[in-house]
Amino acid sequence: MIKRKMSLIMVLASVMFLMSCDMLSEKKAEFQTTESGLKYKILYSSKDTIAPKTDDILSLVMTYGTTDSVLFNTNSIPQGAMKLMMQEPGYPGDFYEMMGLMHLGDSVVFYQDAESFFTKTAGSPMCPPEMMGQQLTFNVKLSKIQTEKELQDEMTADMEKRRLEEAEIINKYVEENNITVQATESGLYVIVTEEGKGSKPLQGDKVKVHYTGTLLDGTKFDSSLDRGQPFEFNIGRGVIRGWSEGIAMLNVGSKARLIIPSNLGYGERGSGAKIPPFSPLIFDVELIEIVK
């Protein structure tokens, strides 16, 4: 779902954004001021006639900040562009008034009062105290305009493409590592490296497990061994599906390698900065105990 308010969480980046090389120098255009007081300058005019309409989805390559610091840069997010639903201006001179003056491919610089932006456009309950009385400078390129259906179709096609690519990556890993174990119906590989002699946990049982998690390329993202304390959880609760399914197949005392496809892991969202979307995962695990 595309949120109609910009999340304040986005105000985190600290890197300067360089406008694309095809943009004109600010010196080649003059600032203009609308009747509402919005001050802006066209950095690059694409000469395109396509303009945003209410409820269109806009892809924006953008940076904004003060004269002293950059507060947000789309280079800092995985997509490289912010997707935003176009709406009617909420007050004179607001962000969406500027979007309504742009055409596909245009690049602009414009100014907005920080307090108005944070409290009215970004939906924050208050403006950060250090921003009070300051002007924000926005550099924006309108790189794409879509309907909601076009965006959904694009996302569906991209997800299918990435699923197919993931399957190929897993198959290649299995082949290169001479893995002969068959995947379960869900696509999980459970490769037992040391067979335990205890019982197997049942749905809802609490277990203690040591683990090390990596991506298929060997990049480690987490390990209970580094913390010196096993992880405790209940089978079927509070963990990714691949964990519950895989650990339930082991006897206490067993060690195994789990190859977990993303549909049993963190899926299309990924997890934080360490696990990208559609990432198959490897967990080297040891089932230490079923906690009675």
Beta strands, then each sheet from edge to edge (+ up, - down):
strand 1: 32-33
strand 2: 39-44
strand 3: 57-65
strand 4: 70-73
strand 5: 82-85
strand 6: 107-113
strand 7: 135-146
strand 8: 189-194
strand 9: 206-215
strand 10: 220-223
strand 11: 231-234
strand 12: 255-260
strand 13: 281-291
sheet 1: 1+ 2- 6+ 7- 3+ 4-
sheet 2: 1+ 2- 6+ 7- 3+ 5-
sheet 3: 8+ 12- 13+ 9- 10+
sheet 4: 8+ 12- 13+ 9- 11+
end
